[in-house]
């Protein structure tokens, strides 16, 4: 599984790496990319959204 915060990130990956992404699950978390690095709020959002997919 490959996780992206925004749709534009997923689109960029699909444009640059179509062969590498073939058969892989690309998920958009719908989290705006306007947080600072290691922002505690962002970390919690990521844990919640990714944990849902990974059953953490």
Biotite code that builds the C-alpha atoms (Angstrom):
import biotite.structure as struc

atoms = struc.array([
    struc.Atom([0.000, 0.000, 0.000], chain_id="A", res_id=1, res_name="UNK", atom_name="CA", element="C"),
    struc.Atom([1.128, 3.493, -0.802], chain_id="A", res_id=2, res_name="UNK", atom_name="CA", element="C"),
    struc.Atom([-0.378, 6.400, 1.107], chain_id="A", res_id=3, res_name="UNK", atom_name="CA", element="C"),
    struc.Atom([-0.608, 9.988, -0.127], chain_id="A", res_id=4, res_name="UNK", atom_name="CA", element="C"),
    struc.Atom([-1.911, 12.927, 1.823], chain_id="A", res_id=5, res_name="UNK", atom_name="CA", element="C"),
    struc.Atom([-3.527, 14.724, -1.127], chain_id="A", res_id=6, res_name="UNK", atom_name="CA", element="C"),
    struc.Atom([-4.921, 13.720, -4.504], chain_id="A", res_id=7, res_name="UNK", atom_name="CA", element="C"),
    struc.Atom([-2.324, 15.865, -6.283], chain_id="A", res_id=8, res_name="UNK", atom_name="CA", element="C"),
    struc.Atom([0.410, 13.755, -4.650], chain_id="A", res_id=9, res_name="UNK", atom_name="CA", element="C"),
    struc.Atom([-1.204, 10.543, -5.917], chain_id="A", res_id=10, res_name="UNK", atom_name="CA", element="C"),
    struc.Atom([-1.627, 12.053, -9.386], chain_id="A", res_id=11, res_name="UNK", atom_name="CA", element="C"),
    struc.Atom([2.039, 13.043, -9.481], chain_id="A", res_id=12, res_name="UNK", atom_name="CA", element="C"),
    struc.Atom([3.152, 9.551, -8.490], chain_id="A", res_id=13, res_name="UNK", atom_name="CA", element="C"),
    struc.Atom([0.918, 7.969, -11.145], chain_id="A", res_id=14, res_name="UNK", atom_name="CA", element="C"),
    struc.Atom([2.342, 10.295, -13.811], chain_id="A", res_id=15, res_name="UNK", atom_name="CA", element="C"),
    struc.Atom([5.979, 9.661, -12.878], chain_id="A", res_id=16, res_name="UNK", atom_name="CA", element="C"),
    struc.Atom([5.848, 5.964, -11.951], chain_id="A", res_id=17, res_name="UNK", atom_name="CA", element="C"),
    struc.Atom([2.993, 4.227, -13.809], chain_id="A", res_id=18, res_name="UNK", atom_name="CA", element="C"),
    struc.Atom([4.856, 0.928, -14.265], chain_id="A", res_id=19, res_name="UNK", atom_name="CA", element="C"),
    struc.Atom([6.104, 0.825, -10.682], chain_id="A", res_id=20, res_name="UNK", atom_name="CA", element="C"),
    struc.Atom([2.583, 1.439, -9.347], chain_id="A", res_id=21, res_name="UNK", atom_name="CA", element="C"),
    struc.Atom([0.918, -1.225, -11.475], chain_id="A", res_id=22, res_name="UNK", atom_name="CA", element="C"),
    struc.Atom([-0.895, -3.648, -9.201], chain_id="A", res_id=23, res_name="UNK", atom_name="CA", element="C"),
    struc.Atom([-0.233, -1.591, -6.076], chain_id="A", res_id=24, res_name="UNK", atom_name="CA", element="C"),
    struc.Atom([-2.885, 0.026, -3.928], chain_id="A", res_id=25, res_name="UNK", atom_name="CA", element="C"),
    struc.Atom([-2.513, 3.833, -3.888], chain_id="A", res_id=26, res_name="UNK", atom_name="CA", element="C"),
    struc.Atom([-4.627, 5.514, -1.221], chain_id="A", res_id=27, res_name="UNK", atom_name="CA", element="C"),
    struc.Atom([-5.304, 9.217, -0.736], chain_id="A", res_id=28, res_name="UNK", atom_name="CA", element="C"),
    struc.Atom([-5.832, 10.161, 2.912], chain_id="A", res_id=29, res_name="UNK", atom_name="CA", element="C"),
    struc.Atom([-7.391, 13.569, 2.148], chain_id="A", res_id=30, res_name="UNK", atom_name="CA", element="C"),
    struc.Atom([-5.138, 15.401, 4.583], chain_id="A", res_id=31, res_name="UNK", atom_name="CA", element="C"),
    struc.Atom([-4.089, 18.896, 3.442], chain_id="A", res_id=32, res_name="UNK", atom_name="CA", element="C"),
    struc.Atom([-0.333, 19.179, 3.055], chain_id="A", res_id=33, res_name="UNK", atom_name="CA", element="C"),
    struc.Atom([-0.023, 22.331, 5.129], chain_id="A", res_id=34, res_name="UNK", atom_name="CA", element="C"),
    struc.Atom([1.337, 20.945, 8.391], chain_id="A", res_id=35, res_name="UNK", atom_name="CA", element="C"),
    struc.Atom([4.855, 21.465, 9.674], chain_id="A", res_id=36, res_name="UNK", atom_name="CA", element="C"),
    struc.Atom([7.261, 18.528, 9.844], chain_id="A", res_id=37, res_name="UNK", atom_name="CA", element="C"),
    struc.Atom([6.440, 16.243, 12.801], chain_id="A", res_id=38, res_name="UNK", atom_name="CA", element="C"),
    struc.Atom([3.434, 18.370, 13.811], chain_id="A", res_id=39, res_name="UNK", atom_name="CA", element="C"),
    struc.Atom([1.700, 16.398, 16.614], chain_id="A", res_id=40, res_name="UNK", atom_name="CA", element="C"),
    struc.Atom([-1.725, 17.050, 15.050], chain_id="A", res_id=41, res_name="UNK", atom_name="CA", element="C"),
    struc.Atom([-0.534, 15.664, 11.704], chain_id="A", res_id=42, res_name="UNK", atom_name="CA", element="C"),
    struc.Atom([0.983, 12.607, 13.361], chain_id="A", res_id=43, res_name="UNK", atom_name="CA", element="C"),
    struc.Atom([-2.315, 11.863, 15.085], chain_id="A", res_id=44, res_name="UNK", atom_name="CA", element="C"),
    struc.Atom([-4.248, 12.313, 11.826], chain_id="A", res_id=45, res_name="UNK", atom_name="CA", element="C"),
    struc.Atom([-1.851, 9.971, 10.030], chain_id="A", res_id=46, res_name="UNK", atom_name="CA", element="C"),
    struc.Atom([-2.112, 7.356, 12.776], chain_id="A", res_id=47, res_name="UNK", atom_name="CA", element="C"),
    struc.Atom([-5.885, 7.504, 12.663], chain_id="A", res_id=48, res_name="UNK", atom_name="CA", element="C"),
    struc.Atom([-6.236, 7.345, 8.891], chain_id="A", res_id=49, res_name="UNK", atom_name="CA", element="C"),
    struc.Atom([-3.447, 4.866, 8.167], chain_id="A", res_id=50, res_name="UNK", atom_name="CA", element="C"),
    struc.Atom([-4.325, 2.745, 11.197], chain_id="A", res_id=51, res_name="UNK", atom_name="CA", element="C"),
    struc.Atom([-7.808, 2.361, 9.760], chain_id="A", res_id=52, res_name="UNK", atom_name="CA", element="C"),
    struc.Atom([-6.331, 0.748, 6.638], chain_id="A", res_id=53, res_name="UNK", atom_name="CA", element="C"),
    struc.Atom([-3.750, -1.339, 8.474], chain_id="A", res_id=54, res_name="UNK", atom_name="CA", element="C"),
    struc.Atom([-5.965, -2.259, 11.421], chain_id="A", res_id=55, res_name="UNK", atom_name="CA", element="C"),
    struc.Atom([-3.509, -0.860, 13.991], chain_id="A", res_id=56, res_name="UNK", atom_name="CA", element="C"),
])
